Structures are given as structure tokens and as C-alpha cells.
Amino acid sequence: MIPNQRYFTKSNQSNFQMAEVLVDCPGLEKPYTYGIPENLTIKPGDIVNVPFKARIIGGIVLNYVTSYPNNIDYQQIKYINDVITTSFFSEKYWETLNEVAQYYHTDLVNVIKAALPPRLLGKSQRRIRLITEVVNYETKDLHNSSIKILDLLQKTKSKSYSVKYLQSKIKDYYKGIKVLKKLGWIEDYLEMPNNSQVKKQKLVTQLDKDNSSDLTSKQLVVLEILQLNNGSILLSELLATSQVSFSVVQALENKKHLYIEYREKLRLPKQTLEKIGLKKTLTSDQAKALNIINSLEQYAEVLLHGVTGSGKTEVYIQAISTLLNKGKSALVLVPEIGLTSQLMDRFQERFEDLVFVYHSNLSDGERYDTWRQMLDGKPKIVIGTRSAVFSPLFNLGLIVLDEEHDSSFKQTQISPTYHARKVAKIRGGLENCPVILGSATPSLESWISVHHSNKSSLNSHYLSLPERINSRPLPPIEVVDMRNELKLGNKSIFSRSLKNSLSNLKKQQHQAILFIGRRGHSTFVSCRSCGYVMKCPNCDVSLAYHYDDKSCGVLKCHYCNSSQLQPVNCPECKSPYFKFFGNGTQKVTEALNREFPELSFLRFDSDTTRQKGSYRNLLNKFSEGKVDVLVGTQMLTKGLDIDRVTLVGVVSADGLLYLSDYYASERAFQTLMQVSGRAGRGKEPGQVIIQTYVPENTVIQTVKKHNYEGFVQKELIRREELNLPPYGRLLLIQLSSFNAIEVEKTSEVFYDFLVKSFTLDCEILGPAPANITKLEKRYRWQILLKFKSKLQVTTAEIKAWHKMCPSSVKLRIDVDPIYIN
């Protein structure tokens, strides 16, 4: 029996209210009609729990209903079960979610789930619980599956497991459960969704009462502490300070000397504000850019193209300061979680407690409470990563995408496969506020958008910051041909030039950054005797080698995160001889330690920054000068502004080149330009050394000259010839299944259907196996649709495509893909 499962009857049908609720169920676009119980106040935008089939699931109230749905008997209408959270969405916010759903051809509920903090849309689950104290199944002739179920239930503290878990663990589950139910030893029940809740704590407040003759010495101590805290203190703090038991406080409440009540405790990330920053004097280029931004009173796309160290952040800060004075809020997006802490420090110095942070590394409670703080209508600044583009700020006056070129702004794992830049533009248009796209290496999409738009348009602006603050020069870039190093007998991963610069760091009291594209120690491990390569059992990729102080080494898959110990002998030929190929962050630090023992270093990658706060702690050590060298991956290519860094070394640029997607050259150029920009941002001049085996490559040569426009011109010609973005539009169709033969046959049938469906305006590439054919045990095939300009496909057509696939084949649609692998 579902709790609160009620239906309308003839006796109550004349005076009830109804609402349309969009339920959290894949494939359901249309809302369902539910009754509103008399004891609940329901408003559009509320998050609610509703009965749906045999479960309780989350949903969102869309609007009120004044008449019965067509062809529906009133007796079929169920009641809303409970309200989880109220008033989440404004009208413009709803429009944003709907437009995103339409653009990315996905269900609205998928967009809503991407927008909401975790655990607001929950689902109930069916569970099995042991209800007898003693189970003596030796006296019964039980099926083996029944015995296994009982063993599992008895071993767990709660004496219960979800049905889904038991089904996955026990063969013939249904046969075993039927016997146990008949014996009355177990029961099944519905566990309500584990939704996010407001956290409350007890607050003790003193009442005005002069008579203290009836008080004990301990009670007097409690009142004295209350007076020292202005008459109000948390119960937990009161008990800890006074060293008395709760009964003493309770006695005072009974005597009307104080009262205890529940107050909400906000779970917000701790602020690290140490000083108040002053408004900085702008350069002439900064001032010009700021004046144009401040003059914008409606939607506009602004490309702020500033070289590294040119002061883009200060322009953001002063533009937002003007908005706050007008009672408006601002949204600032960054591509990496680590960048939020650096930006938070800058903004909190200027705006103190008006700044909030929102990203996936916060706890569920912190995200829930931060989200609710955005709903109060007061002006504030939210800094966050991709998902923060959905922050429900009222009276939004400005959206900023810092490092707008970064591919981390694109969601690639789950639907909707949105890009935060596109969502920001949609939202800016609906909120009628400017969107600033800031970067030292703008994306080609943004470059074309502002340069090829109508010059008389008021909705497009290109603002340039061509010089660094205080006219500091961009660092000279030296390109080292590693082929020559090898010919001269240098087998180290460091070139002679890089060695020389590293050896002078201590003497000059400078710091260095070493960039390498991969984490771990080695890219792959191969048997020297038979050539066998250690591969992931779940994915069609080689395993990367990571050394571990506790073992001889670990092999990890960087796609599915599976791991195994490095074997002593080759699984194929039993040889004990292995060769470790390629360089990762661990091998670089190993070489540093061996060749430069006088230098201290830190490794900065996703392995070393997993724990909460580790990103900030590592950067603090480096920025305070406690470490000489920072070795890391893409994470250190942007946002770092440290005066003592005079040397940047790219250990191997080749890993960024020749990747099998159309976006590879642009991404490589941006990465090399960004990491080069970390050098020479202080008073001392900088130096960049890029090591490569292909120095003649166009990307390397344009980076060497800091020639962004030169790279853009060449790359745009190639893109236009191939009808690739930003000229053409792409839609990636990916099919996957645990059955390799079935997914291949389905992709062929799918291709034949597409050929008949589309005109000459669409080029169909495929079907072909994905670059990584097997990923997390699923075999993958894909078809790429190239359109000349507009994406000529409707949401209804895509829904029909899903129905064409067998149940064992999963169809995934990626609109505007940037990775085709």
C-alpha cells in the first residue's frame, strides 16, 4: 500500500483542486494531472512527490487545472503526496529550460534534472525486510535462493535490502522470495524518496525573567552564558561551553527562563576572506571595454579578447559592481572547479558575503542550500562551473563565461549534451542581459559570431585587451626539436635547454610550471618478449601505469576507472620483462627528483586533487613559494596568476596534436597558448620551452609567434572547406549495446533509414565503429550528420529514432558535438 495513496470520489469531486505535474520518468514529456490535498498549499514551480504506478517519484508542478483531462475518469486521478520545495522557477526561467530542451532535442524533464541540485527529484524504491527475530531454516525444506536471501538480510544491520540489489545478487530471486513471504519471515515495503531537506538545529533563547531564587548553580551558569551571547546561542554550543546536561537546560525551559526552537542551519561553503580589496585603476583598454559593457542595457554578445595577464577579471569585477548598485545579480562561469576558488578569493575581497559558489564538488546539502539562497530576489554574485548556468537568480543583469573557449563547458556524458555558452546566450536573450565571453584564445564559434555579424547590430561587440597589465611583454617561446636531442645523446625527458633553465631556478628564487598532457606514470605497458599490451577488460583502450607506494604499481583505465595490480609476469607468455611507454605526471616528477634533487615539486592532476579542498591547498603551497615546480595536466593551463613563475615547460606537445576529431588543432593551440601565458606575469620576464618531435607543425609555429589571428585564418579555411563548425552544423548519433553484432546491424538499418529521410543538404558519415569501440563493456557505433547551416531535424523525428532501436541498443544524440570518439 502506497502511503497517502488517495483517489477522488463522487463525494469530494465538487470542491477539489488539481494541478499538472511533470513527473521524473524517462520518455514522458506531457504532464499528469493530480489532485491537491486540502492540507497542502501547492504553487506552480513546486517540487513534489507523487504516486506513479507502484512508486513514489519526484515531479514539478507546472500549473493549476480547472477541468478534468479528456477521456479520464475522475476516479483515476490521484493526489499529490507531499511538497519537497516551493517556488523554484520564474516564468523566464521556465522559458530557458524549454528552449534548451528544444535546441538539444531532449525531454524537458532531462533539462530540469540537469538544472536542479541533487536529490530534489527522487524515486521511491521497493525493499525487502526481515521481520522475524530468529530464522531456523534448517527445519524447513527451503530453496537455495531463499537461504541466500536470508543470509544477506541477516548480515546487514538494517535487516533489509532493496529489491534491485537482491535481484542482482541472487539467481531465482522470485522463487526464493515467494517462499519466504508465504512463511511470513519477510515483508516488502516502499521506501520514500531520499530528497534533500532543510537542515535544522536547536537554538536556545533567553526570556526576560528577573526571579532567579529558584535556580540551581548550574542553571545560573547557563543563563550567564546566554547573556554573554546576547541572549541566544545554539544548544550544542551552550552544552559544550557550560558543561551541563540537557536536563538542566530543559528545566530552565519548564521554568519559563528560556525557550528552545528549531532554526535552519545553512550549509554553505566556508569563506576564506582575509582582506578587503580596493578598486584597481584600469588601463585605457580596460576602461574602454568597461564603458561599453556598462552602456549595454539589453541582450548583447560581447567577446572580450584579452591576452593572458591583460586584466579581464578586473573588468568583470567592475562591471558587476555597477550592476549590484542597480539591484541586479550576476552569474560568472568558469570551466574548472579549481578556478572557482581563485575567482572566489578575488570577488570576495571586493564584494564579501554577496558572493556564492556552486559546483559539483559541494556536498548535496551545500548545493541545496546555496540554490535556495538564490531565490530570495536580493542582488548577489554566483560563481560556478557548467551546471551553474541554470542558477535561478532573479533580476539577472550579466552573465560572464571566463575562458569561454574551454571544452569543459560542454556536457558530454549524459543528456542533455548542452554547452554552457549556448545556454548562457539563450538565457541572456530571455533575461535581456549581456553575455560576456572572455578568453585569450576565443573559440572559432565566438570569433565568427562577432566578426561576421551585421556591423550595425547592437547585439554584437568585439572588445580587445592586446597588452598585459603594466605593459609586461608576453614570454618568448622556444621550440625544441627532440629529434636533435636524441641524436646528441640526450635520452632524458628534459631537453638541454629545459635542464639549464630548471637548474637556475633555486639561484634566481623563481618558480616553474611543467605541463604534461596525461596523469599517471606511463601511457601503456607492453611485454618486451611477445609485445602483449595490457588493456582494460571493459574498454578498448590500453591501461595506464600508476606507481603506488603500497604496491609494485597499479594499471588504471582513464575511461571507466577500473584498476588492477601490475602483474609480475606477462599474462600471455609469462615473461617477467615489461616496457613502460609514454610520459605522465608521475614519470615527470620521478625524473625531476632524480635529475634535480635540490628542487621541491608538487603534482597537480585529478589524482592529487580528488579530496575536497585539495585543489586550493596545493595552489596555496605553490603561490606562497613553498614549492619550486608545479607539474600538472590541463588543470594548470588557465587561471594561475603567480608572480614568481618565470618558466613554463611543455614536456611533450605531441600528445595534443593529431587527435582524431575536427576540434583537435584548435584545442591544442588553445592549450599551448594558455599554459604559455602562465609565465612572466610578475616583474621578472618569463620564458616558455615547448618540446616536440614535429616543430614544423602549424599549431606549434603559430603558438611560437603568439599569432592567434594567424591560426584562426588557416583553421577557418579548413573548416569551411569541410563544412565543419562554425560554418556547418553537426549531429552525432551514437548507438551502443553489450552485444557487438546487434549494435552493428542496428547502425546499418539506421543508416539506410537516414539515407531515405534526408535531402542533399545533409551529408551522412558512417556507420562506423567509434574511435573507442568498446567503452564500459558497451560496443559503440556512430553516424555523423553534417548540415550546411541549419539542423534539419525535429524533436519528434528523434523520438521516432529511439523507437526504432531494439531495447538492448541505447541511442544517444549529441547536438553540436566537440568530441567524436
Secondary structure by P-SEA (a helix, b strand, c coil): ccccccccccccccbbbbbbbbcccccccbbbbbbbcccccccccccbbbbcccbbbbbbbcccccccccccccccccccccccccccccaaaaaaaaaaaaaacccaaaaaaaacccccbbbbbbbbbbcccccccccccccaaaaaaaaaaaacccccccaaaaaacccaaaaaaaaaaaaccbbbbbbccccbbbbbbbbbbbccccccccccaaaaaaaaaaaaacccccaaaaaaaacccaaaaaaaaaaccbbbbbbbbbbcccccccccccbbbbcaaaaaaaaaaaacccbbbbbbcccccccaaaaaaaaaaaaaaacbbbbbbbccaaaaaaaaaaaaaccccccccccccccaaaaaaaaaaaaccccbbbbbcccccccccccccccccccccccccccccccccccaaaaaaaaaaaacbbbbbbcccccaaaaaaaaacccccccbbbbbbcccccccccbbbbbbcaaaaaaacccccccaaaaaaaaacccccccbbbbbcccccccbbbbcccccccccccccbbbbbbbbccccbbbbbcccccccccccccccccccbbbbccccaaaaaaaaaaacccbbbbbbccccccccaaaaaaaaaaaaccccbbbbccccccccccccccbbbcccccccccccccaaaaaaaaaaaaaaaccccccbbbbbbbbbcccccaaaaaaaaccaaaaaaaaaaaaaaacccccbbbbbbbbbcccaaaaaaaaaaaaaaaaacccccccccccccccccccccbbbbbbbbbbcccccccaaaaaaaaaaccccbbbbbbccccccc
